[in-house]
Every structure is written in structure tokens, then in C-alpha cells.
């Protein structure tokens, strides 16, 4: 059962405390935030480390310098791979129409990164304060044009395909054919292929490749070398893995996970609530 979290932006009788709020927290490798949901939209940013957001619809892997958008009232849990520096912004749902209605991973440009880190210096931001309103509006404008990243793994709901998906997830490096997996899971190959295409919009082969990519990203974030992550994900050689990684994400694993220093954040720069007009 999902735990409902109290609003961070609304007070007693629905009084607006702010239009955007921030929470910053660091996590250790393997930490998990149990399933819950918020009344606000969330933008969850991975300054360092990799987060995996799980919902009923699928999983979204959030590597360094990427962010995931989680619409209000979406039950989710978050698992950490590596040391994770999480920066989360909460937005009132009615702040602007047309915000994404489904989870997605987005590229964080240098400008958006600095806006997120700057916003996290405030406990809350209010559109009644001109300087803060400009920060909020620029971020919202950015969300409408920022490109999404193909780091989602949709999940089938039909029990026959679910059994196959669980078998693959239990051992990403397993090289058994779909025919063998189907036989052991009590379903026909043709039926499972049809279900995957219908429910995930992917062929099984593409779904399995995506699962291996996301699994390898989690292992790399936890400290595995490229060769170990490649073999664990079922690739025959590190070069084959690097070639797939470059094809999917446009660069090599080493460059993708290259650390980017976070902007200095002095404690005195974090503004108290009263300075935001609250």
C-alpha cells in the first residue's frame, strides 16, 4: 500500500505556503524510499549517482545530470545505486496547465541544472516574490521544450508476460531464448511476443535490450567496472556493450558517468521562509 505524504506547499484549510518547494538529501548505495505519493508534481534530480523510480507502469532510471518528472498522486518508490545526491522540487499541480501527465526522464541542460540548484537554496519559492517568480517561470518554460531520454522500462500487465519479465529481471545476464523462457513460464512464444508489443510498445527483444541497458547503468553507478557491468548484463564482451551504450545514449559509459561538480552551496545562501514572503 502506498503511503500518502502531506502537502509540502499547502497549509491548513488549503492555504498556499509556496508555489515550489525543495528538499535535498544524500543517500547510500542500496537505499530505498518506500512506495508513496505526493499531492504535488515532483522533479527529482540526480546530481550524483543513479536513481531508479518504480511505478505500476514501469521503471525509470535517472543517471547523473538527468531528472525524472513524477506527476502528482503517482505512487512510486525510488532505489539508489551508488552514492546519490538527490535534489527534489515540488510544484503545485495547478501552477501551469500542460505539464507532463506521465513520468519521464529528461535531459538537464547546464541552465536547468543551475536553476534547480539555485531553487534548492530556498525551502519554498513563491510567485508573489518577483525574483522567485522569474525562477519558477523559466523552469516551467524549460519543461515544455526539454528533450526526454529513453531510459524507461515499461512493464506488461498480462500475467503470462509478467512471468517472463520476472524471469529476465531475476537474471539480466540470462541468455536463454524467448522460446525457452515461455516454455518454462507456461505460455506460447507467439502469445508473449504479441503481449509485449501490445502492452509495452516494444518487441520482447527490444524490451530485453532496454532492461540490460538500465541494469548495467545501475551496476556502473554502484562502482562496477565497464567489463563487469557488461558481463553481468549478458553482453559477450565489453566492446559490444560499449557499442550498444553509444548507440542508445550517444556516448560511452565512461563519459556518460563523468562527474560534474555541483555549484558551491554555502549554508548562509539557503533563504529562510520569511524571505519568500511566507
KEKE-3310 file (N, C-alpha, C; in steps of 0.2 Angstrom, whole numbers, plus 5000, padded with zeros to 4 digits):
npx = (5004:5002:5010:5002:5009:5010:5005:5018:5017:5004:4995:4985:4968:4970:4978:4990:5007:5018:5023:5033:5043:5058:5068:5083:5094:5105:5110:5114:5122:5111:5100:5083:5068:5053:5037:5026:5016:5014:5004:5009:5017:5033:5050:5063:5080:5096:5110:5122:5126:5114:5097:5083:5066:5051:5036:5018:5017:5030:5048:5060:5075:5087:5100:5116:5115:5103:5085:5069:5052:5038:5022:5009:5001:5006:5009:5025:5041:5058:5074:5092:5107:5124:5132:5121:5116:5102:5091:5076:5062:5046:5030:5016:5001:4992:4999:5003:4995:4996:5008:5019:5009:5013:5026:5043:5060:5071:5083:5095:5099:5114:5109:5096:5101:5108:5097:5089:5098:5099:5086:5085:5091:5082:5069:5056:5048:5039:5027:5023:5034:5044:5057:5058:5047:5052:5062:5054:5045:5055:5060:5048:5045:5056:5053:5044:5050:5061:5071:5066:5073:5077:5075:5066:5058:5045:5032:5024:5006:4999:4998:5005:5015:5021:5027:5037:5044:5048:5057:5067:5071:5076:5088:5097:5108:5105:5105:5095:5083:5069:5059:5062:5061:5047:5042:5046:5038:5025:5018:5014:5026:5022:5011:5016:5025:5016:5009:5019:5022:5010:5007:5019:5023:5035:5045:5049:5063:5068:5063:5070:5084:5083:5081:5093:5102:5097:5100:5113:5117:5114:5123:5135:5134:5135:5148:5154:5166:5167:5168:5164:5151:5145:5146:5138:5126:5124:5131:5142:5155:5165:5166:5156:5145:5149:5147:5133:5129:5133:5126:5113:5113:5122:5135:5150:5150:5160:5161:5148:5145:5154:5159:5151:5155:5145:5137:5144:5137:5134:5129:5123:5117:5105:5089:5078:5061:5053:5059:5054:5042:5033)
npy = (4994:5011:5025:5040:5056:5071:5087:5098:5111:5116:5123:5123:5122:5123:5134:5142:5139:5141:5141:5132:5120:5114:5099:5093:5079:5066:5050:5032:5019:5007:5011:5013:5022:5019:5014:5028:5043:5060:5075:5084:5089:5082:5085:5076:5076:5069:5073:5067:5049:5036:5034:5024:5024:5017:5013:5008:5007:5005:5006:5019:5025:5036:5043:5052:5070:5070:5070:5065:5067:5067:5065:5072:5063:5050:5034:5028:5021:5023:5018:5017:5018:5017:5032:5044:5060:5068:5080:5087:5095:5102:5105:5115:5107:5115:5125:5128:5124:5110:5103:5089:5073:5061:5050:5054:5054:5067:5077:5087:5102:5113:5126:5123:5114:5123:5132:5123:5119:5132:5135:5125:5131:5138:5135:5136:5143:5157:5164:5176:5184:5194:5190:5177:5172:5174:5164:5152:5153:5152:5139:5132:5135:5129:5115:5113:5111:5104:5089:5072:5057:5041:5031:5022:5008:5000:4990:4974:4969:4958:4942:4931:4937:4944:4934:4930:4942:4944:4933:4937:4949:4943:4938:4946:4943:4931:4921:4913:4908:4917:4907:4897:4903:4905:4893:4888:4896:4893:4898:4902:4906:4915:4921:4928:4937:4945:4951:4958:4968:4974:4979:4985:4992:4988:4976:4960:4957:4970:4975:4967:4971:4984:4982:4977:4987:4997:4990:4988:5002:5004:4995:5001:5013:5009:5006:4996:4990:4994:4982:4972:4976:4974:4960:4956:4960:4952:4954:4948:4954:4968:4977:4975:4979:4993:4998:4996:5005:5017:5018:5019:5030:5039:5042:5036:5024:5028:5042:5046:5044:5053:5063:5079:5094:5100:5116:5127:5128:5137:5137:5149:5154:5148:5152:5158:5154:5166:5176:5173:5178:5172)
npz = (5000:4996:5004:5008:5007:5016:5011:5005:5001:5004:5017:5033:5029:5016:5013:5003:5005:4997:4980:4974:4981:4990:4992:4999:4999:5004:4999:5002:4993:4988:4996:4999:4995:5001:4994:4990:4988:4982:4984:4976:4960:4955:4953:4951:4954:4949:4956:4958:4956:4953:4952:4953:4948:4952:4946:4944:4931:4925:4925:4928:4925:4932:4928:4933:4932:4925:4926:4933:4930:4940:4940:4950:4963:4959:4964:4969:4971:4975:4971:4976:4967:4970:4978:4981:4977:4980:4973:4975:4968:4971:4964:4964:4958:4950:4945:4932:4917:4906:4910:4910:4910:4913:4919:4915:4910:4909:4900:4908:4905:4906:4910:4916:4926:4934:4938:4945:4956:4961:4965:4975:4986:4993:5005:5001:4986:4980:4969:4972:4975:4965:4960:4963:4956:4943:4942:4944:4933:4922:4924:4922:4908:4903:4905:4895:4883:4885:4880:4881:4888:4883:4894:4900:4906:4902:4909:4907:4909:4908:4915:4910:4902:4912:4920:4912:4911:4924:4925:4917:4924:4936:4932:4923:4914:4909:4895:4889:4876:4870:4867:4876:4888:4888:4888:4900:4908:4905:4894:4876:4864:4853:4859:4870:4863:4856:4867:4873:4863:4862:4875:4880:4870:4864:4855:4862:4861:4860:4872:4881:4878:4882:4896:4900:4897:4907:4918:4918:4919:4932:4939:4935:4942:4955:4956:4948:4936:4918:4911:4920:4922:4909:4907:4917:4913:4902:4890:4878:4877:4883:4873:4864:4873:4875:4862:4861:4871:4867:4855:4860:4869:4864:4868:4877:4891:4901:4898:4900:4913:4919:4932:4936:4944:4958:4960:4972:4988:5000:5017:5022:5011:5009:5009:5022:5026:5028:5020:5008:5007:5016)
capx = (5000:5006:5009:5001:5013:5007:5007:5023:5015:4998:4994:4978:4962:4972:4982:4996:5013:5023:5022:5038:5047:5064:5071:5089:5096:5110:5108:5120:5121:5106:5095:5076:5062:5047:5032:5022:5014:5013:4999:5012:5021:5039:5056:5069:5086:5102:5116:5127:5123:5109:5091:5078:5060:5047:5028:5015:5018:5036:5054:5063:5082:5089:5108:5119:5114:5096:5080:5063:5046:5033:5016:5005:4997:5008:5013:5031:5047:5065:5080:5098:5113:5129:5131:5116:5114:5095:5088:5069:5057:5039:5026:5008:4998:4988:5004:5003:4992:5000:5014:5018:5004:5016:5033:5048:5067:5073:5090:5096:5104:5118:5105:5091:5104:5109:5091:5087:5102:5098:5080:5086:5094:5076:5064:5050:5048:5033:5026:5022:5040:5046:5063:5057:5043:5055:5065:5049:5043:5060:5060:5042:5046:5061:5050:5039:5054:5067:5070:5066:5078:5074:5078:5061:5056:5038:5030:5017:5002:4996:5001:5010:5021:5024:5031:5043:5048:5051:5062:5073:5074:5079:5095:5098:5113:5102:5104:5090:5079:5062:5055:5064:5058:5040:5040:5046:5033:5019:5015:5017:5031:5019:5007:5020:5028:5010:5008:5024:5021:5003:5007:5025:5025:5042:5046:5052:5070:5070:5062:5076:5089:5082:5082:5100:5105:5096:5103:5121:5118:5113:5129:5140:5133:5137:5155:5157:5169:5163:5168:5160:5144:5144:5145:5133:5120:5123:5134:5148:5161:5164:5166:5149:5141:5150:5144:5126:5128:5134:5120:5107:5114:5126:5142:5152:5149:5164:5159:5141:5145:5159:5156:5151:5155:5139:5139:5145:5131:5135:5123:5120:5114:5098:5084:5073:5054:5050:5061:5050:5035:5028)
capy = (5000:5017:5030:5047:5061:5078:5093:5102:5118:5119:5123:5122:5124:5124:5140:5141:5141:5142:5138:5127:5119:5110:5095:5090:5073:5062:5043:5027:5014:5002:5014:5013:5025:5015:5017:5033:5048:5066:5079:5089:5086:5082:5085:5073:5077:5066:5077:5061:5043:5034:5033:5020:5026:5012:5014:5002:5007:5004:5009:5025:5025:5043:5044:5059:5075:5069:5071:5062:5071:5062:5069:5072:5057:5044:5030:5027:5020:5025:5014:5021:5014:5022:5037:5048:5067:5069:5087:5087:5101:5100:5110:5115:5105:5120:5131:5129:5119:5107:5100:5081:5069:5054:5050:5054:5056:5072:5079:5093:5107:5117:5131:5120:5112:5129:5134:5118:5120:5138:5134:5121:5136:5140:5130:5137:5149:5160:5168:5183:5187:5194:5187:5170:5171:5173:5157:5147:5153:5150:5132:5129:5136:5124:5109:5112:5110:5099:5083:5066:5052:5034:5027:5019:5001:4999:4983:4971:4968:4951:4938:4927:4941:4946:4929:4931:4948:4942:4928:4941:4953:4940:4937:4950:4940:4925:4921:4909:4911:4918:4901:4893:4906:4904:4886:4887:4900:4891:4902:4901:4912:4920:4925:4933:4942:4949:4954:4963:4973:4977:4982:4989:4996:4986:4969:4957:4958:4977:4976:4964:4975:4990:4980:4976:4994:5000:4986:4990:5008:5003:4992:5006:5018:5006:5005:4991:4992:4993:4975:4968:4978:4972:4953:4955:4962:4947:4955:4944:4957:4975:4981:4975:4983:5000:5000:4997:5010:5023:5019:5021:5036:5044:5042:5030:5024:5032:5049:5047:5045:5058:5068:5086:5097:5104:5123:5128:5129:5139:5136:5155:5155:5145:5158:5156:5155:5173:5179:5171:5181:5167)
capz = (5000:4996:5009:5006:5010:5017:5006:5007:4999:5007:5025:5035:5025:5009:5012:4999:5008:4992:4974:4973:4987:4988:4998:4997:5003:5001:5001:5001:4989:4990:5000:4995:4998:5001:4989:4992:4983:4984:4981:4971:4955:4958:4948:4955:4950:4952:4955:4958:4957:4949:4955:4949:4950:4950:4947:4942:4924:4923:4929:4925:4928:4932:4930:4934:4927:4922:4931:4932:4931:4943:4941:4957:4965:4956:4968:4967:4975:4972:4973:4974:4965:4971:4982:4977:4979:4977:4973:4973:4968:4971:4961:4964:4951:4946:4944:4925:4913:4901:4912:4909:4914:4914:4921:4910:4911:4904:4900:4912:4902:4911:4913:4920:4932:4939:4940:4950:4962:4964:4968:4981:4991:4996:5007:4996:4982:4979:4963:4974:4975:4958:4958:4963:4951:4937:4943:4943:4926:4917:4924:4918:4901:4901:4905:4889:4877:4886:4877:4886:4887:4883:4900:4903:4905:4903:4912:4905:4915:4907:4919:4906:4900:4918:4922:4908:4913:4931:4924:4914:4929:4941:4930:4917:4910:4906:4888:4886:4871:4872:4867:4882:4894:4888:4889:4907:4911:4903:4889:4870:4862:4849:4863:4874:4859:4855:4873:4875:4859:4864:4882:4882:4864:4862:4855:4868:4860:4862:4880:4885:4877:4887:4903:4901:4897:4913:4924:4918:4922:4940:4941:4934:4947:4961:4956:4944:4930:4912:4909:4924:4921:4903:4908:4922:4909:4897:4884:4877:4878:4884:4867:4862:4877:4874:4856:4862:4875:4862:4850:4863:4873:4861:4871:4880:4898:4905:4898:4902:4921:4921:4937:4936:4951:4960:4962:4979:4991:5007:5021:5023:5005:5009:5012:5027:5023:5028:5014:5002:5008:5019)
cpx = (5004:5005:5008:5005:5009:5009:5013:5022:5009:4998:4987:4973:4965:4976:4989:5002:5018:5020:5027:5041:5053:5065:5078:5091:5101:5109:5114:5117:5116:5100:5088:5071:5056:5041:5027:5020:5013:5007:5002:5015:5028:5044:5061:5075:5092:5108:5122:5123:5117:5103:5086:5071:5055:5040:5025:5016:5025:5042:5057:5070:5084:5096:5110:5117:5107:5091:5074:5057:5041:5027:5013:5001:4999:5012:5019:5036:5053:5070:5087:5103:5119:5127:5127:5115:5108:5093:5081:5065:5050:5035:5019:5005:4995:4993:5004:5000:4997:5007:5013:5013:5007:5023:5037:5055:5069:5080:5090:5101:5108:5113:5100:5095:5105:5103:5088:5091:5101:5091:5080:5089:5088:5072:5058:5051:5041:5033:5025:5028:5043:5052:5062:5052:5046:5059:5060:5047:5048:5060:5054:5042:5051:5058:5046:5044:5060:5066:5070:5071:5075:5077:5072:5060:5049:5036:5024:5013:4999:5001:5006:5016:5025:5029:5038:5047:5051:5057:5068:5076:5078:5087:5096:5103:5111:5102:5099:5086:5072:5058:5056:5061:5050:5038:5041:5041:5026:5015:5018:5021:5027:5014:5011:5023:5022:5009:5013:5023:5015:5004:5013:5027:5032:5041:5050:5060:5072:5069:5068:5082:5089:5083:5089:5104:5104:5099:5110:5122:5118:5120:5135:5140:5135:5144:5158:5161:5165:5163:5164:5152:5141:5142:5139:5126:5119:5126:5140:5154:5160:5163:5159:5144:5142:5147:5136:5125:5128:5129:5114:5107:5119:5133:5144:5150:5153:5163:5153:5141:5151:5156:5156:5150:5148:5142:5140:5139:5132:5129:5120:5116:5106:5094:5079:5066:5051:5053:5058:5043:5031:5028)
cpy = (5006:5022:5037:5052:5068:5083:5097:5110:5121:5118:5121:5125:5126:5130:5138:5144:5143:5139:5132:5126:5114:5105:5092:5084:5069:5054:5038:5022:5008:5005:5014:5017:5021:5018:5022:5038:5054:5070:5084:5085:5086:5082:5082:5073:5073:5070:5072:5055:5042:5032:5029:5021:5020:5014:5008:5001:5005:5006:5014:5025:5033:5043:5051:5064:5074:5070:5067:5066:5065:5066:5068:5066:5051:5040:5028:5025:5022:5021:5017:5016:5019:5027:5042:5054:5069:5077:5086:5093:5099:5106:5109:5112:5110:5126:5133:5123:5116:5104:5092:5078:5062:5055:5050:5056:5061:5074:5086:5097:5110:5123:5128:5117:5118:5132:5129:5119:5127:5138:5130:5125:5139:5134:5130:5143:5151:5164:5175:5187:5188:5190:5179:5168:5170:5166:5152:5147:5151:5142:5129:5129:5130:5117:5107:5110:5105:5092:5077:5061:5045:5029:5024:5012:5000:4991:4981:4970:4961:4946:4933:4931:4943:4941:4929:4937:4947:4938:4932:4945:4950:4938:4940:4947:4934:4925:4916:4912:4913:4912:4897:4896:4905:4897:4885:4891:4899:4895:4901:4908:4917:4924:4930:4938:4947:4953:4960:4969:4977:4982:4986:4993:4994:4978:4966:4958:4965:4978:4973:4968:4981:4988:4979:4982:4997:4996:4988:4997:5008:5000:4997:5011:5016:5005:5000:4994:4991:4985:4971:4970:4975:4964:4952:4956:4957:4949:4951:4947:4964:4979:4981:4979:4991:5002:5001:5003:5017:5024:5021:5028:5041:5045:5036:5030:5028:5040:5051:5048:5049:5063:5075:5089:5101:5111:5123:5130:5131:5139:5143:5157:5153:5150:5155:5158:5162:5177:5178:5174:5177:5170)
cpz = (5000:5001:5006:5010:5011:5012:5009:5005:5001:5014:5027:5030:5018:5008:5009:5003:5003:4986:4972:4980:4985:4994:4995:5001:5000:5003:4999:4996:4992:4994:4996:4999:4996:4997:4993:4987:4986:4981:4976:4965:4958:4952:4952:4951:4953:4950:4954:4959:4953:4953:4950:4952:4948:4951:4944:4934:4921:4928:4925:4929:4927:4934:4931:4929:4923:4928:4929:4934:4934:4944:4948:4957:4962:4961:4965:4972:4972:4975:4971:4972:4966:4976:4978:4981:4976:4978:4971:4973:4968:4969:4962:4958:4947:4944:4936:4921:4908:4903:4911:4913:4915:4916:4915:4913:4906:4905:4904:4909:4908:4914:4917:4926:4937:4942:4946:4957:4965:4968:4975:4987:4995:4999:5003:4992:4981:4973:4965:4975:4968:4956:4958:4958:4944:4937:4941:4935:4921:4918:4921:4911:4899:4900:4898:4883:4879:4883:4882:4884:4888:4888:4904:4902:4907:4905:4909:4911:4914:4911:4916:4904:4907:4921:4918:4910:4920:4930:4922:4920:4934:4939:4923:4912:4907:4899:4885:4881:4874:4872:4873:4888:4894:4890:4897:4911:4909:4899:4882:4868:4858:4854:4867:4869:4857:4861:4874:4870:4860:4870:4883:4876:4861:4860:4861:4867:4862:4869:4884:4884:4882:4894:4904:4901:4904:4919:4924:4920:4930:4942:4941:4940:4954:4961:4952:4938:4924:4910:4913:4923:4914:4904:4912:4918:4903:4891:4884:4878:4879:4878:4864:4866:4876:4867:4857:4866:4871:4858:4854:4866:4870:4863:4874:4888:4902:4904:4900:4910:4923:4926:4935:4942:4952:4961:4969:4982:4998:5011:5022:5016:5005:5013:5017:5023:5023:5023:5008:5002:5012:5026)
residu = (UNK:UNK:UNK:UNK:UNK:UNK:UNK:UNK:UNK:UNK:UNK:UNK:UNK:UNK:UNK:UNK:UNK:UNK:UNK:UNK:UNK:UNK:UNK:UNK:UNK:UNK:UNK:UNK:UNK:UNK:UNK:UNK:UNK:UNK:UNK:UNK:UNK:UNK:UNK:UNK:UNK:UNK:UNK:UNK:UNK:UNK:UNK:UNK:UNK:UNK:UNK:UNK:UNK:UNK:UNK:UNK:UNK:UNK:UNK:UNK:UNK:UNK:UNK:UNK:UNK:UNK:UNK:UNK:UNK:UNK:UNK:UNK:UNK:UNK:UNK:UNK:UNK:UNK:UNK:UNK:UNK:UNK:UNK:UNK:UNK:UNK:UNK:UNK:UNK:UNK:UNK:UNK:UNK:UNK:UNK:UNK:UNK:UNK:UNK:UNK:UNK:UNK:UNK:UNK:UNK:UNK:UNK:UNK:UNK:UNK:UNK:UNK:UNK:UNK:UNK:UNK:UNK:UNK:UNK:UNK:UNK:UNK:UNK:UNK:UNK:UNK:UNK:UNK:UNK:UNK:UNK:UNK:UNK:UNK:UNK:UNK:UNK:UNK:UNK:UNK:UNK:UNK:UNK:UNK:UNK:UNK:UNK:UNK:UNK:UNK:UNK:UNK:UNK:UNK:UNK:UNK:UNK:UNK:UNK:UNK:UNK:UNK:UNK:UNK:UNK:UNK:UNK:UNK:UNK:UNK:UNK:UNK:UNK:UNK:UNK:UNK:UNK:UNK:UNK:UNK:UNK:UNK:UNK:UNK:UNK:UNK:UNK:UNK:UNK:UNK:UNK:UNK:UNK:UNK:UNK:UNK:UNK:UNK:UNK:UNK:UNK:UNK:UNK:UNK:UNK:UNK:UNK:UNK:UNK:UNK:UNK:UNK:UNK:UNK:UNK:UNK:UNK:UNK:UNK:UNK:UNK:UNK:UNK:UNK:UNK:UNK:UNK:UNK:UNK:UNK:UNK:UNK:UNK:UNK:UNK:UNK:UNK:UNK:UNK:UNK:UNK:UNK:UNK:UNK:UNK:UNK:UNK:UNK:UNK:UNK:UNK:UNK:UNK:UNK:UNK:UNK:UNK:UNK:UNK:UNK:UNK:UNK:UNK:UNK:UNK:UNK:UNK:UNK:UNK:UNK:UNK:UNK:UNK:UNK:UNK:UNK:UNK:UNK)
# end
